[in-house]
Amino acid sequence: METIGFESDHVHMVMVMPPKYAIADVIGQLKSQSSSRLRKKFTWLSKVY
């Protein structure tokens, strides 16, 4: 995975993945895991969102 750019509220990435994986499923996993980790590290996020 290589980060190619970012702004304060989103990230652009280039990913290589086998065709057996659905793009929506991979993105869903990324969002789920990143959300979980951010909520654990920044507990105040659960009060905002």
PDB file of N, H, CA, C and O in Angstrom:
ATOM      1  N   MET A   1       0.853  -1.161   0.000  1.00  0.00           N
ATOM      2  CA  MET A   1       0.000   0.000   0.000  1.00  0.00           C
ATOM      3  C   MET A   1       0.907   1.234   0.000  1.00  0.00           C
ATOM      4  O   MET A   1       1.892   1.285   0.737  1.00  0.00           O
ATOM      5  N   GLU A   2       0.579   2.197  -0.805  1.00  0.00           N
ATOM      6  H   GLU A   2      -0.221   2.155  -1.403  1.00  0.00           H
ATOM      7  CA  GLU A   2       1.382   3.412  -0.907  1.00  0.00           C
ATOM      8  C   GLU A   2       0.472   4.627  -0.818  1.00  0.00           C
ATOM      9  O   GLU A   2      -0.460   4.767  -1.610  1.00  0.00           O
ATOM     10  N   THR A   3       0.735   5.498   0.138  1.00  0.00           N
ATOM     11  H   THR A   3       1.492   5.384   0.781  1.00  0.00           H
ATOM     12  CA  THR A   3      -0.048   6.718   0.259  1.00  0.00           C
ATOM     13  C   THR A   3       0.435   7.711  -0.780  1.00  0.00           C
ATOM     14  O   THR A   3       1.633   7.975  -0.877  1.00  0.00           O
ATOM     15  N   ILE A   4      -0.489   8.266  -1.561  1.00  0.00           N
ATOM     16  H   ILE A   4      -1.462   8.052  -1.483  1.00  0.00           H
ATOM     17  CA  ILE A   4      -0.081   9.195  -2.614  1.00  0.00           C
ATOM     18  C   ILE A   4      -0.548  10.619  -2.353  1.00  0.00           C
ATOM     19  O   ILE A   4      -0.201  11.527  -3.108  1.00  0.00           O
ATOM     20  N   GLY A   5      -1.317  10.826  -1.317  1.00  0.00           N
ATOM     21  H   GLY A   5      -1.599  10.088  -0.705  1.00  0.00           H
ATOM     22  CA  GLY A   5      -1.753  12.177  -0.997  1.00  0.00           C
ATOM     23  C   GLY A   5      -2.769  12.142   0.127  1.00  0.00           C
ATOM     24  O   GLY A   5      -3.424  11.125   0.355  1.00  0.00           O
ATOM     25  N   PHE A   6      -2.897  13.250   0.823  1.00  0.00           N
ATOM     26  H   PHE A   6      -2.366  14.076   0.638  1.00  0.00           H
ATOM     27  CA  PHE A   6      -3.882  13.305   1.897  1.00  0.00           C
ATOM     28  C   PHE A   6      -4.275  14.745   2.159  1.00  0.00           C
ATOM     29  O   PHE A   6      -3.554  15.681   1.814  1.00  0.00           O
ATOM     30  N   GLU A   7      -5.430  14.897   2.774  1.00  0.00           N
ATOM     31  H   GLU A   7      -6.016  14.136   3.055  1.00  0.00           H
ATOM     32  CA  GLU A   7      -5.915  16.180   3.260  1.00  0.00           C
ATOM     33  C   GLU A   7      -6.368  15.959   4.689  1.00  0.00           C
ATOM     34  O   GLU A   7      -6.240  14.853   5.215  1.00  0.00           O
ATOM     35  N   SER A   8      -6.889  16.981   5.318  1.00  0.00           N
ATOM     36  H   SER A   8      -6.993  17.879   4.891  1.00  0.00           H
ATOM     37  CA  SER A   8      -7.230  16.852   6.736  1.00  0.00           C
ATOM     38  C   SER A   8      -8.359  15.858   7.000  1.00  0.00           C
ATOM     39  O   SER A   8      -8.466  15.333   8.108  1.00  0.00           O
ATOM     40  N   ASP A   9      -9.199  15.591   6.005  1.00  0.00           N
ATOM     41  H   ASP A   9      -9.112  16.018   5.104  1.00  0.00           H
ATOM     42  CA  ASP A   9     -10.331  14.716   6.265  1.00  0.00           C
ATOM     43  C   ASP A   9     -10.390  13.453   5.404  1.00  0.00           C
ATOM     44  O   ASP A   9     -11.349  12.689   5.520  1.00  0.00           O
ATOM     45  N   HIS A  10      -9.407  13.211   4.555  1.00  0.00           N
ATOM     46  H   HIS A  10      -8.628  13.832   4.461  1.00  0.00           H
ATOM     47  CA  HIS A  10      -9.399  11.976   3.779  1.00  0.00           C
ATOM     48  C   HIS A  10      -8.010  11.658   3.229  1.00  0.00           C
ATOM     49  O   HIS A  10      -7.109  12.497   3.226  1.00  0.00           O
ATOM     50  N   VAL A  11      -7.870  10.418   2.766  1.00  0.00           N
ATOM     51  H   VAL A  11      -8.602   9.736   2.769  1.00  0.00           H
ATOM     52  CA  VAL A  11      -6.588   9.925   2.271  1.00  0.00           C
ATOM     53  C   VAL A  11      -6.797   9.293   0.905  1.00  0.00           C
ATOM     54  O   VAL A  11      -7.809   8.632   0.670  1.00  0.00           O
ATOM     55  N   HIS A  12      -5.851   9.492   0.012  1.00  0.00           N
ATOM     56  H   HIS A  12      -5.029  10.029   0.203  1.00  0.00           H
ATOM     57  CA  HIS A  12      -5.847   8.822  -1.286  1.00  0.00           C
ATOM     58  C   HIS A  12      -4.800   7.716  -1.236  1.00  0.00           C
ATOM     59  O   HIS A  12      -3.675   7.949  -0.796  1.00  0.00           O
ATOM     60  N   MET A  13      -5.162   6.506  -1.685  1.00  0.00           N
ATOM     61  H   MET A  13      -6.077   6.316  -2.042  1.00  0.00           H
ATOM     62  CA  MET A  13      -4.229   5.393  -1.659  1.00  0.00           C
ATOM     63  C   MET A  13      -4.285   4.624  -2.974  1.00  0.00           C
ATOM     64  O   MET A  13      -5.306   4.600  -3.662  1.00  0.00           O
ATOM     65  N   VAL A  14      -3.177   4.007  -3.295  1.00  0.00           N
ATOM     66  H   VAL A  14      -2.348   4.027  -2.736  1.00  0.00           H
ATOM     67  CA  VAL A  14      -3.121   3.058  -4.409  1.00  0.00           C
ATOM     68  C   VAL A  14      -2.906   1.691  -3.786  1.00  0.00           C
ATOM     69  O   VAL A  14      -1.980   1.499  -2.998  1.00  0.00           O
ATOM     70  N   MET A  15      -3.767   0.738  -4.140  1.00  0.00           N
ATOM     71  H   MET A  15      -4.519   0.895  -4.779  1.00  0.00           H
ATOM     72  CA  MET A  15      -3.662  -0.603  -3.568  1.00  0.00           C
ATOM     73  C   MET A  15      -3.652  -1.634  -4.687  1.00  0.00           C
ATOM     74  O   MET A  15      -4.294  -1.462  -5.724  1.00  0.00           O
ATOM     75  N   VAL A  16      -2.919  -2.694  -4.454  1.00  0.00           N
ATOM     76  H   VAL A  16      -2.398  -2.834  -3.612  1.00  0.00           H
ATOM     77  CA  VAL A  16      -2.925  -3.834  -5.364  1.00  0.00           C
ATOM     78  C   VAL A  16      -3.512  -4.998  -4.587  1.00  0.00           C
ATOM     79  O   VAL A  16      -3.015  -5.362  -3.522  1.00  0.00           O
ATOM     80  N   MET A  17      -4.579  -5.582  -5.132  1.00  0.00           N
ATOM     81  H   MET A  17      -4.983  -5.286  -5.998  1.00  0.00           H
ATOM     82  CA  MET A  17      -5.189  -6.726  -4.459  1.00  0.00           C
ATOM     83  C   MET A  17      -5.662  -7.734  -5.500  1.00  0.00           C
ATOM     84  O   MET A  17      -6.013  -7.364  -6.620  1.00  0.00           O
ATOM     85  N   PRO A  18      -5.668  -8.997  -5.124  1.00  0.00           N
ATOM     86  CA  PRO A  18      -6.103 -10.039  -6.061  1.00  0.00           C
ATOM     87  C   PRO A  18      -7.568  -9.833  -6.452  1.00  0.00           C
ATOM     88  O   PRO A  18      -8.357  -9.328  -5.653  1.00  0.00           O
ATOM     89  N   PRO A  19      -7.933 -10.218  -7.665  1.00  0.00           N
ATOM     90  CA  PRO A  19      -9.308 -10.028  -8.130  1.00  0.00           C
ATOM     91  C   PRO A  19     -10.346 -10.852  -7.368  1.00  0.00           C
ATOM     92  O   PRO A  19     -11.545 -10.620  -7.518  1.00  0.00           O
ATOM     93  N   LYS A  20      -9.903 -11.805  -6.556  1.00  0.00           N
ATOM     94  H   LYS A  20      -8.929 -11.994  -6.434  1.00  0.00           H
ATOM     95  CA  LYS A  20     -10.871 -12.608  -5.796  1.00  0.00           C
ATOM     96  C   LYS A  20     -11.516 -11.803  -4.657  1.00  0.00           C
ATOM     97  O   LYS A  20     -12.525 -12.231  -4.096  1.00  0.00           O
ATOM     98  N   TYR A  21     -10.944 -10.647  -4.314  1.00  0.00           N
ATOM     99  H   TYR A  21     -10.124 -10.299  -4.770  1.00  0.00           H
ATOM    100  CA  TYR A  21     -11.495  -9.803  -3.256  1.00  0.00           C
ATOM    101  C   TYR A  21     -12.321  -8.671  -3.862  1.00  0.00           C
ATOM    102  O   TYR A  21     -11.874  -7.997  -4.791  1.00  0.00           O
ATOM    103  N   ALA A  22     -13.512  -8.469  -3.339  1.00  0.00           N
ATOM    104  H   ALA A  22     -13.875  -9.016  -2.585  1.00  0.00           H
ATOM    105  CA  ALA A  22     -14.356  -7.369  -3.795  1.00  0.00           C
ATOM    106  C   ALA A  22     -13.826  -6.060  -3.212  1.00  0.00           C
ATOM    107  O   ALA A  22     -13.477  -5.991  -2.034  1.00  0.00           O
ATOM    108  N   ILE A  23     -13.770  -5.041  -4.039  1.00  0.00           N
ATOM    109  H   ILE A  23     -14.054  -5.098  -4.996  1.00  0.00           H
ATOM    110  CA  ILE A  23     -13.253  -3.742  -3.603  1.00  0.00           C
ATOM    111  C   ILE A  23     -14.064  -3.223  -2.411  1.00  0.00           C
ATOM    112  O   ILE A  23     -13.492  -2.730  -1.438  1.00  0.00           O
ATOM    113  N   ALA A  24     -15.375  -3.332  -2.486  1.00  0.00           N
ATOM    114  H   ALA A  24     -15.839  -3.733  -3.276  1.00  0.00           H
ATOM    115  CA  ALA A  24     -16.224  -2.840  -1.392  1.00  0.00           C
ATOM    116  C   ALA A  24     -15.919  -3.547  -0.077  1.00  0.00           C
ATOM    117  O   ALA A  24     -15.936  -2.921   0.983  1.00  0.00           O
ATOM    118  N   ASP A  25     -15.641  -4.846  -0.137  1.00  0.00           N
ATOM    119  H   ASP A  25     -15.627  -5.355  -0.998  1.00  0.00           H
ATOM    120  CA  ASP A  25     -15.323  -5.589   1.085  1.00  0.00           C
ATOM    121  C   ASP A  25     -13.991  -5.147   1.684  1.00  0.00           C
ATOM    122  O   ASP A  25     -13.874  -5.005   2.901  1.00  0.00           O
ATOM    123  N   VAL A  26     -13.000  -4.931   0.845  1.00  0.00           N
ATOM    124  H   VAL A  26     -13.095  -5.047  -0.143  1.00  0.00           H
ATOM    125  CA  VAL A  26     -11.690  -4.493   1.318  1.00  0.00           C
ATOM    126  C   VAL A  26     -11.799  -3.103   1.952  1.00  0.00           C
ATOM    127  O   VAL A  26     -11.267  -2.870   3.037  1.00  0.00           O
ATOM    128  N   ILE A  27     -12.476  -2.199   1.283  1.00  0.00           N
ATOM    129  H   ILE A  27     -12.908  -2.388   0.401  1.00  0.00           H
ATOM    130  CA  ILE A  27     -12.643  -0.844   1.818  1.00  0.00           C
ATOM    131  C   ILE A  27     -13.442  -0.883   3.114  1.00  0.00           C
ATOM    132  O   ILE A  27     -13.131  -0.159   4.060  1.00  0.00           O
ATOM    133  N   GLY A  28     -14.463  -1.718   3.159  1.00  0.00           N
ATOM    134  H   GLY A  28     -14.716  -2.306   2.390  1.00  0.00           H
ATOM    135  CA  GLY A  28     -15.252  -1.874   4.388  1.00  0.00           C
ATOM    136  C   GLY A  28     -14.390  -2.333   5.554  1.00  0.00           C
ATOM    137  O   GLY A  28     -14.532  -1.825   6.666  1.00  0.00           O
ATOM    138  N   GLN A  29     -13.496  -3.289   5.313  1.00  0.00           N
ATOM    139  H   GLN A  29     -13.380  -3.701   4.410  1.00  0.00           H
ATOM    140  CA  GLN A  29     -12.582  -3.762   6.354  1.00  0.00           C
ATOM    141  C   GLN A  29     -11.636  -2.652   6.812  1.00  0.00           C
ATOM    142  O   GLN A  29     -11.407  -2.473   8.009  1.00  0.00           O
ATOM    143  N   LEU A  30     -11.091  -1.909   5.847  1.00  0.00           N
ATOM    144  H   LEU A  30     -11.277  -2.054   4.875  1.00  0.00           H
ATOM    145  CA  LEU A  30     -10.189  -0.796   6.188  1.00  0.00           C
ATOM    146  C   LEU A  30     -10.897   0.235   7.061  1.00  0.00           C
ATOM    147  O   LEU A  30     -10.357   0.682   8.073  1.00  0.00           O
ATOM    148  N   LYS A  31     -12.103   0.603   6.662  1.00  0.00           N
ATOM    149  H   LYS A  31     -12.541   0.239   5.840  1.00  0.00           H
ATOM    150  CA  LYS A  31     -12.854   1.601   7.421  1.00  0.00           C
ATOM    151  C   LYS A  31     -13.213   1.098   8.815  1.00  0.00           C
ATOM    152  O   LYS A  31     -13.126   1.836   9.797  1.00  0.00           O
ATOM    153  N   SER A  32     -13.615  -0.158   8.888  1.00  0.00           N
ATOM    154  H   SER A  32     -13.686  -0.758   8.091  1.00  0.00           H
ATOM    155  CA  SER A  32     -13.988  -0.735  10.167  1.00  0.00           C
ATOM    156  C   SER A  32     -12.804  -0.793  11.126  1.00  0.00           C
ATOM    157  O   SER A  32     -12.916  -0.397  12.287  1.00  0.00           O
ATOM    158  N   GLN A  33     -11.674  -1.286  10.636  1.00  0.00           N
ATOM    159  H   GLN A  33     -11.583  -1.608   9.694  1.00  0.00           H
ATOM    160  CA  GLN A  33     -10.495  -1.418  11.493  1.00  0.00           C
ATOM    161  C   GLN A  33      -9.918  -0.063  11.883  1.00  0.00           C
ATOM    162  O   GLN A  33      -9.509   0.129  13.028  1.00  0.00           O
ATOM    163  N   SER A  34      -9.882   0.870  10.947  1.00  0.00           N
ATOM    164  H   SER A  34     -10.215   0.714  10.017  1.00  0.00           H
ATOM    165  CA  SER A  34      -9.331   2.192  11.281  1.00  0.00           C
ATOM    166  C   SER A  34     -10.243   2.910  12.275  1.00  0.00           C
ATOM    167  O   SER A  34      -9.762   3.572  13.194  1.00  0.00           O
ATOM    168  N   SER A  35     -11.548   2.783  12.093  1.00  0.00           N
ATOM    169  H   SER A  35     -11.939   2.245  11.346  1.00  0.00           H
ATOM    170  CA  SER A  35     -12.487   3.404  13.029  1.00  0.00           C
ATOM    171  C   SER A  35     -12.318   2.834  14.433  1.00  0.00           C
ATOM    172  O   SER A  35     -12.292   3.573  15.417  1.00  0.00           O
ATOM    173  N   SER A  36     -12.204   1.522  14.512  1.00  0.00           N
ATOM    174  H   SER A  36     -12.225   0.921  13.713  1.00  0.00           H
ATOM    175  CA  SER A  36     -12.037   0.872  15.810  1.00  0.00           C
ATOM    176  C   SER A  36     -10.756   1.336  16.505  1.00  0.00           C
ATOM    177  O   SER A  36     -10.768   1.652  17.695  1.00  0.00           O
ATOM    178  N   ARG A  37      -9.664   1.375  15.765  1.00  0.00           N
ATOM    179  H   ARG A  37      -9.654   1.119  14.799  1.00  0.00           H
ATOM    180  CA  ARG A  37      -8.385   1.794  16.354  1.00  0.00           C
ATOM    181  C   ARG A  37      -8.412   3.261  16.780  1.00  0.00           C
ATOM    182  O   ARG A  37      -7.879   3.619  17.830  1.00  0.00           O
ATOM    183  N   LEU A  38      -9.032   4.103  15.961  1.00  0.00           N
ATOM    184  H   LEU A  38      -9.465   3.812  15.108  1.00  0.00           H
ATOM    185  CA  LEU A  38      -9.106   5.520  16.314  1.00  0.00           C
ATOM    186  C   LEU A  38      -9.969   5.739  17.557  1.00  0.00           C
ATOM    187  O   LEU A  38      -9.628   6.558  18.411  1.00  0.00           O
ATOM    188  N   ARG A  39     -11.085   5.011  17.662  1.00  0.00           N
ATOM    189  H   ARG A  39     -11.362   4.346  16.969  1.00  0.00           H
ATOM    190  CA  ARG A  39     -11.947   5.151  18.834  1.00  0.00           C
ATOM    191  C   ARG A  39     -11.267   4.661  20.109  1.00  0.00           C
ATOM    192  O   ARG A  39     -11.513   5.198  21.189  1.00  0.00           O
ATOM    193  N   LYS A  40     -10.410   3.641  19.991  1.00  0.00           N
ATOM    194  H   LYS A  40     -10.210   3.205  19.114  1.00  0.00           H
ATOM    195  CA  LYS A  40      -9.671   3.169  21.162  1.00  0.00           C
ATOM    196  C   LYS A  40      -8.600   4.164  21.583  1.00  0.00           C
ATOM    197  O   LYS A  40      -8.371   4.370  22.775  1.00  0.00           O
ATOM    198  N   LYS A  41      -7.947   4.777  20.609  1.00  0.00           N
ATOM    199  H   LYS A  41      -8.132   4.609  19.641  1.00  0.00           H
ATOM    200  CA  LYS A  41      -6.865   5.715  20.920  1.00  0.00           C
ATOM    201  C   LYS A  41      -7.404   7.072  21.372  1.00  0.00           C
ATOM    202  O   LYS A  41      -6.849   7.699  22.274  1.00  0.00           O
ATOM    203  N   PHE A  42      -8.485   7.519  20.739  1.00  0.00           N
ATOM    204  H   PHE A  42      -8.936   7.009  20.006  1.00  0.00           H
ATOM    205  CA  PHE A  42      -9.078   8.823  21.043  1.00  0.00           C
ATOM    206  C   PHE A  42     -10.496   8.590  21.570  1.00  0.00           C
ATOM    207  O   PHE A  42     -11.464   8.639  20.811  1.00  0.00           O
ATOM    208  N   THR A  43     -10.605   8.341  22.848  1.00  0.00           N
ATOM    209  H   THR A  43      -9.818   8.301  23.465  1.00  0.00           H
ATOM    210  CA  THR A  43     -11.905   7.970  23.439  1.00  0.00           C
ATOM    211  C   THR A  43     -12.960   9.052  23.286  1.00  0.00           C
ATOM    212  O   THR A  43     -14.152   8.743  23.305  1.00  0.00           O
ATOM    213  N   TRP A  44     -12.567  10.293  23.136  1.00  0.00           N
ATOM    214  H   TRP A  44     -11.599  10.544  23.121  1.00  0.00           H
ATOM    215  CA  TRP A  44     -13.538  11.368  22.983  1.00  0.00           C
ATOM    216  C   TRP A  44     -14.298  11.282  21.654  1.00  0.00           C
ATOM    217  O   TRP A  44     -15.340  11.921  21.503  1.00  0.00           O
ATOM    218  N   LEU A  45     -13.801  10.514  20.702  1.00  0.00           N
ATOM    219  H   LEU A  45     -12.955   9.995  20.824  1.00  0.00           H
ATOM    220  CA  LEU A  45     -14.495  10.369  19.413  1.00  0.00           C
ATOM    221  C   LEU A  45     -15.869   9.733  19.578  1.00  0.00           C
ATOM    222  O   LEU A  45     -16.794  10.063  18.836  1.00  0.00           O
ATOM    223  N   SER A  46     -16.013   8.838  20.530  1.00  0.00           N
ATOM    224  H   SER A  46     -15.261   8.571  21.133  1.00  0.00           H
ATOM    225  CA  SER A  46     -17.311   8.176  20.721  1.00  0.00           C
ATOM    226  C   SER A  46     -18.383   9.168  21.162  1.00  0.00           C
ATOM    227  O   SER A  46     -19.572   8.923  20.956  1.00  0.00           O
ATOM    228  N   LYS A  47     -17.984  10.273  21.760  1.00  0.00           N
ATOM    229  H   LYS A  47     -17.018  10.472  21.928  1.00  0.00           H
ATOM    230  CA  LYS A  47     -18.951  11.296  22.180  1.00  0.00           C
ATOM    231  C   LYS A  47     -19.347  12.218  21.034  1.00  0.00           C
ATOM    232  O   LYS A  47     -20.418  12.825  21.055  1.00  0.00           O
ATOM    233  N   VAL A  48     -18.476  12.317  20.037  1.00  0.00           N
ATOM    234  H   VAL A  48     -17.606  11.824  20.020  1.00  0.00           H
ATOM    235  CA  VAL A  48     -18.723  13.234  18.911  1.00  0.00           C
ATOM    236  C   VAL A  48     -19.504  12.530  17.811  1.00  0.00           C
ATOM    237  O   VAL A  48     -20.420  13.113  17.230  1.00  0.00           O
ATOM    238  N   TYR A  49     -19.149  11.276  17.517  1.00  0.00           N
ATOM    239  H   TYR A  49     -18.405  10.802  17.988  1.00  0.00           H
ATOM    240  CA  TYR A  49     -19.769  10.546  16.400  1.00  0.00           C
ATOM    241  C   TYR A  49     -20.555   9.366  16.891  1.00  0.00           C
ATOM    242  O   TYR A  49     -21.143   8.639  16.090  1.00  0.00           O
TER     243      TYR A  49
END
